[in-house]
């Protein structure tokens, strides 16, 4: 699945199986020559695959940029739900596949999830983040992300969505969140104790009374990489 432009329908989602006959437009979402602006620039998450479904955001010219899904067929390409009523749109930015669902940052500074249906699309946690959610990264049974320069983690439950408290309050970052394997997250951060280093986050039990994963620098204090 990819984006393409033509003079008939503008920029819209297409699919190919590698043959001319199997290459076609999935939908003219913004009917006519207008584009649905389905691209992967800026804060738009682009295409995100969850099982047999591919999620993306698009603007049909009426609802604004909203969450769409496709199974790779014309009949299976549709609007999931209108998250923000009206033409303003509620596009999803920063998204990741996790626990067979799409998790994404939505307007209102909240963490949402979707199974590809309107009834299965809802906020998990809202109102506790001081800034936008970025760098959603799935690592095994945990989903990491950042908000206002702080590291957060979720196990897919409300009580299990917490700020990782083991980075000191003067830290800068984290950034460049990367799954090392099914258990370990690596990222850059700068703290008063060790300076700017690569840190590793290891899972621990989550809950409202815990500090979340164990976070340690990959190198000894202030040692060069």
Secondary structure, DSSP 4 states (H G I P E B T S, - for coil): -EEEEETTTEEEEEE-SSSSTT-EES--SS-SS-------STT----EEETTEEEEEEE-SSS-EEEEEE-SSSTT-EEEE-SSTTTT----EEEEEETTEEEEEETTTEEEEE-SSSTTEEEEEES--SS-EEEEEEETTEEEEEETTEEEEE-SSSTTEEE-TTS-TT-EEEEEEEE-SSSEEEEEEEETTTEEEEEEEE-----TTS--SEEEESSSTT---
